[in-house]
Amino acid sequence: MTPEDIALARLVAQRLVGPPLASPRAVVAHLTALQAQDEPGALLSVALRCGGTRDDVRAAFDAGDLARTWPMRGTLHTVVADDLPWLVDLMTARPRAAAARRRVQLGLSEDDVERATDLAVAALAGHPRTRAEILGVWAAEGLPTEAGRGYHLLAELSQRGLVCLGPYRDGEQAFALVAEHVRAPRRLEGDEALAELALRFLRGHGPATVADLARWTGLPLGEVRRGVAAVRGELAAVEVDGVEHLLDPATLDRLPDLRDAAREVLLLPGFDELILGYADRSATLAPEHAGLVVPGGNGVFRPIVVAGGRAVATWRSAGTGRKRRLEVAPFAPPLPDGVEEAARERWAALP
C-alpha cells in the first residue's frame, strides 16, 4: 500500500465514509475509545459516524450506553459504559503513578484523596451531579479545589473506576457513580484484555502499526506486542515503505468501492480519532502542517478539512445566529478547486 492508500483506508475503517454505523453506542464500540476532552467535538465525532445528531449522542449518555472518563494517558475519552471497568483497570497504572507525583506538587495528601472519595460517593449516590456541585461539596468540607486540585481529584476518582461523566442535566454533563451508570460491567484481565484491546483498535483504526497502538494506549510496548500476537491471525497485514500495518480484512474488501467517497471533502472536529488515533499521522497530516493544527505544540487540536484523504486546512464556525459563518484557513493557499465550496456544504449539513 502507498501512504495515500493508508489515508483512505483509515477513513473507511473509522466509518467516516461508507454506510454509517447503527447508533452512537455502535460507533464507540467500533473505535473502542474516542478522545473527548472537547465535549462538543467529541459529540460531533460520534454523530458523524452514525448519521445521527449530537442530541442522539447525548441521549446515549443519558441511557447509560456511553460514558466519558480517563481510561488511558490521563486523557478524557468516550467509551461504551460496559467497557469502562476493564479499560480503566488495564490502562491507568502509568497515569495514576504520574498523578501521585503531581499530587505532591499540588499539596494534596492521600488522606485528602480518601476524604474526597467518601464525600463524592455519598453525594453522588442516586443523584448525578455537575462538576461545580461536586467541587462545592468538597469545598464545604475544607478540601482544597482551586488551582487544578478539584480537576485532579475528579480524574483520580475516575481512574479508580468510581465515577464517570454520564447523563446530562440542563445541558451539562454530570458525574455519576460507575456502579450506578454502568449497567452490565465487563471484566477482562491480563492477556484476554490485551488481546481484545488490540483487535478492536486495529479493526477500528487500521491500517495501523504496533507503535500506533502503543502510543494510543500508553501501555508498555511488550504488553502491546503480546496483545497483537494473540489476534494476528484475525487481521490482514500490509507494508508501507517497509513498515508493517495491520487492519481488519473487511476494510481491504470495502476500500475499492469506497475509494472515491474517501477522496471527498470532510469536516472533522478537533481531537478526532483520524488524527489522534496514531503515533504516525503523516498519512493524513503532513508533518510540515502539524503546527497549523496544533499551534505551538500546545496539545489543542483544531478542526480540520480533509480532501483526497489528507488534511488541507483548519476550520471554525464564527459569528452567531444568521451571521454565523464558516472560516477556512488553508495550509497552502489556494485550496484545490471545489474544496472550499464542498466544505461549506458539509458545514451546513453538520449534525
C-alpha positions as CSV (number, residue, x, y, z in Angstrom):
1,M,0.0,0.0,0.0
2,T,1.0,3.6,-0.5
3,P,0.6,6.4,2.1
4,E,-2.4,7.5,0.1
5,D,-3.9,4.1,0.4
6,I,-3.3,4.2,4.2
7,A,-5.1,7.5,4.5
8,L,-8.1,6.4,2.5
9,A,-8.3,3.0,4.3
10,R,-8.3,4.7,7.7
11,L,-11.3,6.8,6.6
12,V,-13.1,3.6,5.6
13,A,-12.1,1.7,8.8
14,Q,-13.2,4.6,11.1
15,R,-16.6,4.7,9.3
16,L,-16.2,8.3,8.2
17,V,-17.2,7.1,4.7
18,G,-19.5,4.3,3.6
19,P,-22.6,3.1,5.4
20,P,-22.9,4.7,8.9
21,L,-22.9,2.6,12.0
22,A,-26.3,1.9,13.6
23,S,-26.0,4.0,16.7
24,P,-23.7,6.1,18.9
25,R,-23.0,3.0,21.0
26,A,-22.1,1.1,17.9
27,V,-19.6,3.9,16.9
28,V,-17.9,3.9,20.2
29,A,-17.8,0.1,20.4
30,H,-16.2,0.0,17.0
31,L,-13.4,2.5,17.8
32,T,-13.2,1.3,21.5
33,A,-12.5,4.9,22.8
34,L,-12.6,8.3,21.3
35,Q,-10.6,11.2,22.7
36,A,-13.1,13.6,24.3
37,Q,-11.7,16.5,26.3
38,D,-13.5,18.9,23.9
39,E,-17.1,17.9,24.6
40,P,-18.8,19.5,21.5
41,G,-16.2,18.0,19.2
42,A,-16.5,14.6,20.9
43,L,-20.2,14.6,20.3
44,L,-19.7,15.5,16.7
45,S,-17.1,12.8,16.2
46,V,-19.6,10.2,17.2
47,A,-22.6,11.7,15.3
48,L,-20.6,11.9,12.0
49,R,-20.0,8.1,12.1
50,C,-23.6,7.1,12.7
51,G,-25.5,9.6,10.7
52,G,-27.2,10.9,13.9
53,T,-27.2,14.2,15.7
54,R,-25.4,15.5,18.8
55,D,-28.6,15.1,20.7
56,D,-28.7,11.4,19.8
57,V,-25.2,11.1,21.3
58,R,-26.3,12.9,24.5
59,A,-29.3,10.6,24.7
60,A,-26.9,7.6,24.6
61,F,-25.1,9.0,27.6
62,D,-28.4,9.6,29.4
63,A,-29.5,6.0,28.6
64,G,-26.3,4.6,30.2
65,D,-24.9,3.4,26.8
66,L,-21.8,5.7,26.9
67,A,-19.6,7.3,29.4
68,R,-16.7,9.8,29.4
69,T,-13.7,9.0,31.7
70,W,-9.9,9.0,31.9
71,P,-9.1,5.4,30.7
72,M,-5.7,6.0,29.2
73,R,-2.9,8.5,29.0
74,G,-4.6,10.7,31.7
75,T,-6.9,12.0,28.9
76,L,-10.7,12.1,28.7
77,H,-12.2,9.6,26.3
78,T,-15.7,8.4,25.3
79,V,-16.2,4.7,25.9
80,V,-19.1,2.2,25.9
81,A,-20.2,2.3,29.5
82,D,-20.0,-1.5,29.9
83,D,-16.4,-1.4,28.7
84,L,-15.3,1.2,31.2
85,P,-14.3,-1.1,34.1
86,W,-11.8,-3.3,32.2
87,L,-10.4,-0.4,30.1
88,V,-9.7,1.6,33.3
89,D,-8.2,-1.4,35.1
90,L,-6.0,-2.2,32.1
91,M,-4.6,1.2,31.2
92,T,-4.5,3.6,34.2
93,A,-1.4,2.3,36.1
94,R,1.0,4.7,34.4
95,P,-1.2,7.8,34.5
96,R,-2.1,7.2,38.2
97,A,1.6,6.8,39.1
98,A,2.2,10.2,37.4
99,A,-0.8,11.7,39.1
100,A,0.5,10.6,42.5
101,R,3.7,12.6,41.9
102,R,1.6,15.5,40.7
103,R,-0.4,15.4,44.0
104,V,2.7,16.2,46.0
105,Q,3.2,19.4,43.8
106,L,-0.5,20.3,44.4
107,G,-0.2,19.9,48.1
108,L,-2.8,17.1,48.2
109,S,-2.3,14.2,50.6
110,E,-3.6,10.6,50.3
111,D,-5.9,11.5,53.2
112,D,-7.3,14.2,51.0
113,V,-8.0,11.8,48.3
114,E,-9.7,9.4,50.6
115,R,-11.9,12.2,52.1
116,A,-12.7,13.3,48.5
117,T,-13.7,9.8,47.7
118,D,-16.0,9.3,50.7
119,L,-17.7,12.7,50.1
120,A,-18.2,12.2,46.4
121,V,-19.6,8.7,46.7
122,A,-22.1,9.9,49.3
123,A,-23.1,13.0,47.3
124,L,-23.5,11.0,44.0
125,A,-25.5,8.1,45.4
126,G,-28.7,8.1,43.4
127,H,-28.0,11.6,42.2
128,P,-25.6,12.6,39.4
129,R,-24.0,16.0,40.0
130,T,-22.2,18.6,37.9
131,R,-18.5,19.3,38.4
132,A,-19.3,22.5,40.1
133,E,-21.6,20.8,42.6
134,I,-19.0,18.2,43.5
135,L,-16.4,20.8,43.9
136,G,-18.9,22.7,46.2
137,V,-19.3,19.6,48.3
138,W,-15.6,19.2,48.8
139,A,-15.0,22.9,49.4
140,A,-17.7,23.0,52.1
141,E,-15.8,20.3,53.9
142,G,-12.5,22.1,53.7
143,L,-10.9,20.2,50.8
144,P,-8.9,22.4,48.5
145,T,-10.2,22.5,45.0
146,E,-8.6,25.6,43.5
147,A,-5.6,25.7,41.1
148,G,-6.4,22.4,39.4
149,R,-6.9,20.4,42.6
150,G,-10.5,19.7,42.0
151,Y,-9.9,18.5,38.4
152,H,-7.1,16.3,39.7
153,L,-9.3,14.7,42.3
154,L,-12.1,14.1,39.8
155,A,-9.7,12.4,37.4
156,E,-8.2,10.3,40.2
157,L,-11.6,9.1,41.3
158,S,-12.5,8.3,37.7
159,Q,-9.2,6.4,37.1
160,R,-10.0,4.4,40.2
161,G,-13.2,3.3,38.5
162,L,-15.5,5.0,41.0
163,V,-17.0,7.9,39.0
164,C,-17.5,8.9,35.4
165,L,-19.2,11.6,33.3
166,G,-22.6,10.2,32.3
167,P,-26.1,11.7,32.0
168,Y,-26.8,15.4,31.1
169,R,-28.5,17.8,33.4
170,D,-29.8,21.1,31.9
171,G,-27.3,20.8,29.0
172,E,-24.3,20.0,31.2
173,Q,-22.8,16.5,31.5
174,A,-22.9,15.3,35.1
175,F,-20.7,12.9,37.1
176,A,-22.3,9.7,38.2
177,L,-21.2,6.6,40.2
178,V,-19.8,3.9,37.9
179,A,-21.7,1.4,40.0
180,E,-25.0,3.1,39.0
181,H,-24.3,4.3,35.5
182,V,-22.7,1.1,34.2
183,R,-25.5,-1.4,33.9
184,A,-23.6,-4.6,32.8
185,P,-19.9,-4.1,33.6
186,R,-17.5,-6.3,31.6
187,R,-14.4,-7.7,33.4
188,L,-11.4,-8.7,31.3
189,E,-7.9,-9.2,32.7
190,G,-4.4,-9.8,31.6
191,D,-3.8,-11.3,28.2
192,E,-7.5,-11.5,27.4
193,A,-7.9,-7.8,27.9
194,L,-4.7,-7.0,25.9
195,A,-6.0,-9.2,23.0
196,E,-9.4,-7.6,22.9
197,L,-7.9,-4.1,23.0
198,A,-5.5,-4.9,20.2
199,L,-8.2,-6.5,18.0
200,R,-10.7,-3.7,18.4
201,F,-8.2,-0.9,17.9
202,L,-6.8,-2.4,14.8
203,R,-10.3,-3.2,13.4
204,G,-11.5,0.4,14.1
205,H,-8.3,2.3,13.3
206,G,-6.3,0.1,11.0
207,P,-4.2,0.3,8.9
208,A,-2.1,1.0,12.0
209,T,1.2,-0.2,13.5
210,V,2.2,-1.7,16.8
211,A,3.7,1.7,17.6
212,D,0.4,3.4,16.9
213,L,-1.3,1.1,19.3
214,A,1.3,1.6,22.0
215,R,1.0,5.4,21.7
216,W,-2.8,5.2,21.8
217,T,-3.0,3.0,24.9
218,G,0.1,4.3,26.7
219,L,0.9,0.7,27.6
220,P,4.4,-0.7,27.6
221,L,5.5,-2.0,24.2
222,G,5.9,-5.5,25.4
223,E,2.3,-5.7,26.5
224,V,1.1,-4.2,23.3
225,R,3.1,-6.8,21.3
226,R,1.6,-9.6,23.3
227,G,-1.9,-8.4,22.6
228,V,-1.2,-8.1,18.9
229,A,0.4,-11.5,18.7
230,A,-2.7,-13.1,20.2
231,V,-5.0,-11.7,17.4
232,R,-2.7,-11.5,14.5
233,G,-4.5,-14.4,12.8
234,E,-7.7,-12.3,12.6
235,L,-6.0,-9.4,10.9
236,A,-4.6,-8.5,7.5
237,A,-1.0,-7.2,7.2
238,V,0.3,-4.7,4.6
239,E,3.6,-2.9,4.2
240,V,4.2,0.8,3.6
241,D,7.8,1.7,3.0
242,G,8.9,-1.5,4.7
243,V,6.7,-0.8,7.8
244,E,4.0,-3.4,8.7
245,H,0.5,-2.1,9.2
246,L,-2.4,-4.3,10.5
247,L,-6.0,-3.9,9.7
248,D,-9.4,-5.7,9.5
249,P,-9.6,-7.7,6.3
250,A,-13.1,-6.2,5.8
251,T,-11.5,-2.8,5.4
252,L,-9.5,-4.1,2.5
253,D,-12.6,-5.5,1.0
254,R,-14.5,-2.3,1.3
255,L,-11.8,0.1,0.1
256,P,-12.1,-0.4,-3.7
257,D,-15.8,0.6,-3.6
258,L,-15.3,3.5,-1.2
259,R,-12.1,4.9,-2.6
260,D,-13.9,7.8,-4.4
261,A,-16.0,8.6,-1.4
262,A,-12.9,8.7,0.8
263,R,-11.4,11.3,-1.5
264,E,-14.3,13.7,-1.0
265,V,-14.2,16.7,1.3
266,L,-14.9,16.1,5.0
267,L,-15.0,18.4,8.0
268,L,-13.9,16.9,11.3
269,P,-13.8,18.3,14.8
270,G,-10.6,18.9,16.7
271,F,-9.3,15.9,18.6
272,D,-10.9,13.5,16.1
273,E,-9.5,9.9,16.1
274,L,-8.5,10.3,12.4
275,I,-5.6,12.4,13.8
276,L,-5.4,11.4,17.5
277,G,-5.5,7.7,16.9
278,Y,-2.0,7.3,15.6
279,A,1.6,7.9,16.6
280,D,2.5,8.5,12.9
281,R,-0.1,10.8,11.5
282,S,1.8,11.7,8.3
283,A,-0.5,9.7,6.0
284,T,-3.3,12.2,6.8
285,L,-1.4,15.2,8.2
286,A,1.8,16.3,6.5
287,P,4.5,16.9,9.2
288,E,5.1,20.4,7.9
289,H,1.5,21.3,8.5
290,A,1.2,19.8,12.0
291,G,2.0,23.1,13.7
292,L,-1.1,24.6,12.0
293,V,-3.3,22.0,13.5
294,V,-1.7,22.2,17.0
295,P,-0.2,25.7,17.2
296,G,2.8,25.9,19.4
297,G,2.5,22.2,20.2
298,N,0.1,23.2,23.0
299,G,-1.9,20.0,22.8
300,V,-5.1,21.7,21.5
301,F,-6.1,20.2,18.1
302,R,-8.0,22.4,15.7
303,P,-10.8,21.1,13.5
304,I,-9.6,20.0,10.0
305,V,-10.8,20.0,6.4
306,V,-9.9,16.7,4.7
307,A,-9.8,16.3,0.9
308,G,-8.3,13.4,-1.0
309,G,-7.7,11.7,2.3
310,R,-5.4,14.5,3.5
311,A,-5.8,17.4,5.9
312,V,-5.7,20.5,3.8
313,A,-7.0,23.3,6.1
314,T,-8.4,24.1,9.5
315,W,-11.9,25.4,10.0
316,R,-14.0,27.1,12.6
317,S,-17.6,28.5,13.0
318,A,-17.6,32.2,13.5
319,G,-20.4,34.6,14.4
320,T,-23.8,33.8,15.8
321,G,-27.3,33.4,14.6
322,R,-27.9,34.5,11.0
323,K,-24.3,35.9,10.9
324,R,-22.8,32.5,11.7
325,R,-20.3,31.5,9.0
326,L,-17.6,29.1,8.2
327,E,-14.0,30.3,8.2
328,V,-11.4,28.0,6.4
329,A,-7.6,28.5,6.8
330,P,-5.8,26.6,4.1
331,F,-2.4,25.1,4.8
332,A,-1.1,26.0,1.4
333,P,-3.4,28.6,-0.4
334,P,-5.2,28.3,-2.6
335,L,-7.3,25.3,-1.9
336,P,-7.9,22.9,-4.9
337,D,-10.9,23.8,-7.0
338,G,-14.2,23.0,-5.4
339,V,-12.8,22.2,-1.9
340,E,-14.0,25.3,-0.1
341,E,-17.4,25.1,-1.7
342,A,-17.7,21.5,-0.7
343,A,-16.5,22.4,2.8
344,R,-19.3,24.9,3.1
345,E,-21.9,22.3,2.0
346,R,-20.5,19.9,4.7
347,W,-20.5,22.6,7.3
348,A,-24.2,23.5,6.6
349,A,-25.1,19.8,7.0
350,L,-23.2,19.1,10.2
351,P,-25.4,17.4,12.8
